[in-house]
Amino acid sequence: MTTFAPTLPLSATLRRRLGRWWPEPLVISRREQLAVAVAALAAIALTALITHLTVGDAPWLVASMGAAAVLLFALPSSPLAQPWPLVGGHVLSAAIGVVCARWVPNPWLAAGMAVGLAIFAMISLRCLHPPGGAIALNAVIGGPAIHAMGFGFVLWPVLLNALAMLALALLLNNRVLRRPYPRPLPQPNRHLISDPKPLERMGIRDEDVEAALAGFNHLLDISRSDLEQVMTLAEMHSYRRRLGDIRCRDIMSRDLISLRPDASLQEAWRLLRRHKVRALPVLGEFGQVLGMVSLVDFLKRLDGTPQGLRERVAKLLGGRGADNRVAAIMSTPVVSVRETLHLVELVPLFADRGLHHVPVVGADGTLTGMISQSDLIAALYQGKLAA
C-alpha cells in the first residue's frame, strides 16, 4: 500500500515562499522617518526653485534627484551618498549618456551602453552613485528637448541640481537632522605612530576587515569604518552581557576635591600635590562641570626660558590678575558621562580617546563623581572574576 506525505495547501506554500522575499524591518524610529521625509521634501523643492531662478525655462529637475534624496537623507553615511559620488556620478553619467545618444543610432543599444558604461566609469573613478544610472538613461530617452541641449544638459540642470542638493544635504543633515555629513574620515593615531588603537590590538584589525571584504568580493553599501564600528559595538554588547550590570555610579569616586574657576593657580597646585591626583574638576556656581585642570595644563603654560622646571613653575604660580586664575589654564570642553552609563562604554573613552579622568554627572547635570583609569581597570578585573 502506497502512502503519501501530507502537503501544505497551495496558498500556504505560496505565502511561505513569498515570505522569504519580505525584507527585514528597517531599524529607524518614526520620528527619524518623519524628519528624513521632511528634509527630502525641502531639498527637492528648494533644488527645483534654485534651478528655476538660475536657468529660467530650462528643465528644473532631473528625475535622479529623487533617488539621490533617498541616499542623502535616509542613508547619509553610505559611501554612495558622499559628495564626490553625488556630483561626480551625476556629471560623469550624464556626459556618457549624451555621447551614447549622439553617436549610437540604435535607441535600445544606446540606452544599454549608456547605463553599462556609466556604471563601469563610476566604479573606476570611485564615484559610484545609483542615480547616475538613471541620469545616463535619461540623456538617451529624454526626448527631443534633452537631445537638443547636447552637452549643456550636463551643466544644467544636472550639475546645478547636484550642487544644490549637495549644499542642502550639508545644511539639513548637520544643522537640522544633527547627523555628520559628509561621513567623517577615520582619525589617525593620536600619538602619530603606526600602531593600531588600543581596542584594535586584541580585536578585529583593519587588515582583518580588508581580507574579509576581499573574500566577499561584492560591493557593500557601508563604509569600512562604519562596518568596523558596528562590529566594535557588537563586541561591546556581548561583553556587557557577560560582565553584568555595572554602572558608572557603582565604581565612581564620590568624595571629590574640586575648584572654582576664580581659584588661584597656587591653590590648584597645592590641591593636586596634596591629594596626589593628576586632575581636578572645575565647577560652576550650581555644581556644573566647567572644565578640568591637570598637571599637563600647568606644563602647557610654562614659558620657554632656559630656567629649570622648578623655577618656571614658581614663576607661573607667582603671576597676578586673571592670568593667575584656574579659568586661564583649565581644559574645556569636558567629556562627561551619566551615572547610568554602563561600564563597558567607558572603555573607548579611556583607551582610544586617551582620557585619564572622566567626570560623572547626574540627571540635573551636576557633578556626582569621578572615574579614573585605575577605577576602570579595577572594576573590569573584579567584574571578570565575578563572571
N, C-alpha and C positions, 0 to 999 in steps of 0.2 A: 504494500500500500504506500503510495507516494504522499508525503506531507509537504505543505508549502508554508514558509515563514510568513507571518502576517506582514503586510505592507502598510505604510502610512498612506492616508488619503492624499490625493494629488495636491490639494490645496495646502496641506501641512508640509509636504515635501517642498513645494514651491516657496512657501514662506521661509522655511529653514534655509534654503539655498539663497534666496534673495537677502535674508538677514545677514549673510556673510559680507554683502556689499554695503551694508549700512555703516557709515563711518563712526568712529568713537566720538563721544561728546567733546566739544572744544572747551578747554579749561579757561573760561573768562566770565567775569561777573556781569550781571545785567547792566550795572552802572557803567562798566567799561564798554560794553556793547553799544550803549546809547551814546557815550562820548565819542567813540570811533565813528559811528554813523553821522553824528552832527559835524565832526571835523571833516569827514569826506564830503558831506553836503556843502559845507562852507568853501572847501578848497576847489571843488569843481565849479561852483557858481562864481567864485572870485576869479578863477583862471579864465573862464569864459568872458567875464567883464573886462579883465585886463587886456585880453587879446582883442576884444571888440574896440576898446578905446585906443589901442595901439595901431591896428591894421585896418580898421573900418569894416568894409563889406566882405573881406576875405573870410573863409570858414573860421568860426570862433574856437571850435574844439575838434580834436581828433578822438575817435572812439576809444583808443587805447588809454586815454587818461582815466577812464573809469576803472580799468584793470590796475593801472598804476596807483590809484587812490586806495584800492584794497591793500596793496603791498605797503604803501607809505604809512597808513594809519592803523591797519589791523596787524601788520607784521613788520613794524619799523626796524626791528633788529635783524631781519633776514638779510643775507648777503645780496639778494636780488633787489632789495629796496634801497640800497645805499646810493649816494649822489652820482657816482660815476656810472653805475649800471642804468640809473634813471635817464640821465642826459645822454651818455654815450650810446646806450642801447637804442634809444629813440632815433637819434641823429643817424647812426650807422645803418640801422634797419630801413629808415626812410630813404636814405641815399641808395641802398641796394634795390629797394622796391622801384624807385624811379628809373634806375638803369635797366632793370628787367622789363618794365613796362614800355620803355622806349625801343629796346633792341631785340626783344624776343617777341616775334609776331603772334605766336600762338598763346591765347589768354590763359588756358589751363596750365600750360608749361611755364609761362611767365610767373603765374601765381605760385606754383610749386617751387620754382627756382628761387623766387624772392624770399620765401619763408625759410627754405633749407639753407641758402647762403647766409641769411641774416643770423640764423642760429649758429652756424659754423663761425662766422666772424665775431659774434658777441662772445662766444666761449674763448676764442683765440685771444681777444683783447680784454678779457676779464670784465666784461660789462654785460653779462647775461641778464636779460630783463624780459620776462614773458610777454608783456605788452609790445615789445619790439617786433615779435612775430606778427601781431595784429597790424601794426603800422606799415610793415613791409607789404602785407597783403592789401591793405587799404590803398597804397600807392599804385597797385596794379588794377584793382577792381573798383576804384573810387569813382570812375566815370569821367566824362569829358572835362568837367570843371577841374578835377585833380590833375588830369593829364596835361591840361593847358598850363598849369602852374610850373611844370617842369621841376628843376631843382629848387625853385623858390619854395616849393612845398616843404622842403627840408628845413628852411629857415623859419618860415611862418606858414601855418600855425605850429608845426611840430616842435622846433627848437624853442620858440616863445612859450608854448604850452608847458614844455618840460621845465624850463627855467622858472616859470611862475609856480608850478606845482612844487618844485624844489624849495623855493622861498617860503611857500605856505607850509610845507612839511616841517621845515626848520622852526618856523614860528609856532605852529599849532602843537607839534609834538613836545617841544621844550618848554613853552610858556603856558599852554592850556592843559594838555594831557599830562604834563610833568614826566615825560619819558625822554631819555637821552637819544638824540638823533643829530648827526649820524652815529652809528654804533662806535663807542669809544675803542680806541686801539688798545691792545694789551700793554700794561705798564711794564717797563723794563725793571730789572733787578735794582732795588733802591740803593744798593751798595756798589752799583756799577761794576759787578763781576758777572761771570758767565754761569755761576751755579744756579740750579733751579731754586724756586722759592721753597721755604721750609716744608710747606704742606705737600709739595710735589716730590720731595726726595724719597719718601717711603710709599707714595701712592702712584697714581697714573701720571706719566710724564708726557711732554709734548711729542716725543718720538713714538710713544705707545699709541697716541691718538693718530699720528700720521700713518703708522703702519696699519692700523685698523681701517682707516679711510682708504688707503691704497688697496687693501684686500677687498673692501666693499665694492670699489670700482663703480660707484654711482654718485651722481651729484645729489647732495643733501641740501635742503632748504634751511640750513642752520650753519652759523659760522663755527669755526673750530673753537674759538674762545667761549662761545655760548655753550657748545657741547661739553667742553671741559667744566664749565660752571655747573651745568646740570648734573654731571657725574659727581662733582665735589659735593653738591647739596644732597645727592642721594646717599653718598657715603656718610655725611653728617647726620642725616635722618636715621640711618642704620645704626650708627654709633650711639646716638641719643637713645634709641630704643633699648640698646643693650646696656647702656650706662645707668639708666633710670632717670627719675625726675629730680634733677639737681639744678636749682636756680641760682641766679646771682645773689639773691638775698640770703642763701644758705652759706655762702663762702666769703662774703664781703667783710671787710673790717668796718666796725661801727664807731669805735672810739677815735674820732677824727681830729686831726690838727689842721686848721685852716687859716687863711689870711684874708684880709680885706684889701681891695685894690689901692687904698691910700696908705697901707702899711709901709714902713721904711724897708729899704734893702737890708739894713743891719738886722732888723727883726726877722726877716725871711731867712737870712743866712744863719742866724742863731738857732732858729727852729729846725732847719734842715740838719745842722750839725748835732744838736741836742738829741733829736729823736732818731738820728741815723737813717733818714729816708732820702730818697732821690728827688721827690717831687711833692708839692703841696697844692691843694686846690685853693683857688681864689674865689670868694663868694661875694655876691651882691647883698643888698640890704635885706632881701627876703629869702636868702639861702640858696639862690640860684647860682649855678656854676658859671663864672665869667671867664675863667682861664685857669692855667696851671703854671706854676713857677717851679723850675727844676735847676739842678746844678748846671745843666747844659745851657740854660738861659743866662746864667751868670757868666759862663765862659764865653758865650757869644758876644757879650757886651764889653769884654776886656779890650783895652786899646792895644795897638801894635808896637808899643815901646819895647826896647830891649831889656826892660827890668825883669826880675824874677816873677814867678807866678804869685807868690805871697804879696809882693809889693803892688802888683797890678790889681789884685783883688781888694787890697786895702784902699787903693785909690778909687776904685769903683764904689766901695761902701762909704767912702768919705764924701761922696757927692752931695749936692744940696738941691733943694727945689723939686720940681716934678721929675727930674732925672733920677732922684733917689727914692722913688716910689715903685712898689711892686707892679703897678699898672704899666710902667715904662718897659718892663722886660718880660712880662708873662706871655705865654704862648696862647694864641687864640686862632680859630675857634677850637673848642674842645670836643673830642669824641666821647660821648657818654652813653650809658646803657640803662635800661629799665631794670627794676628789681626782679621782674618776672622772666627776664631773658634766660634761656637755657644755657647751661654751662658750655655746651659744645659750640655754641655760636660765638663764644669769646675767642676760640682758638684762632680764626683768621685775623682777628684784630691784633693779637699779640704776635702771631707767627709771621704773617705776610705784611702787615702794616707797620710792624716794628714798634708798637706801643709797649710801654713798661708799666704804666698805671692807667686805669680806666675808672672815672667816677661813676657811681651808681646813683640814679635819681629815682624819686618816687613818682606817683601819678601826677602830682602837682608841679613837677619839675625841680624840686628842691633836692639838695644833696642828702643822701641817706647812708652812703658807704663808699668804700674804695676797694678795688681789686687790683692786686699786683701780679706779676708773673709768678712769684712764689706761691701766692694763693691759688692760682690756676693749676700749677704743677701738683701741689699737694692735693687738691680736690680730684684731679684726674687719677692720681695714684690711689687715693682712698676709694674712689668710685670703681676703679679696676679691681681692687682687692675684694670689694663688696660683691661685684658681679661674678 
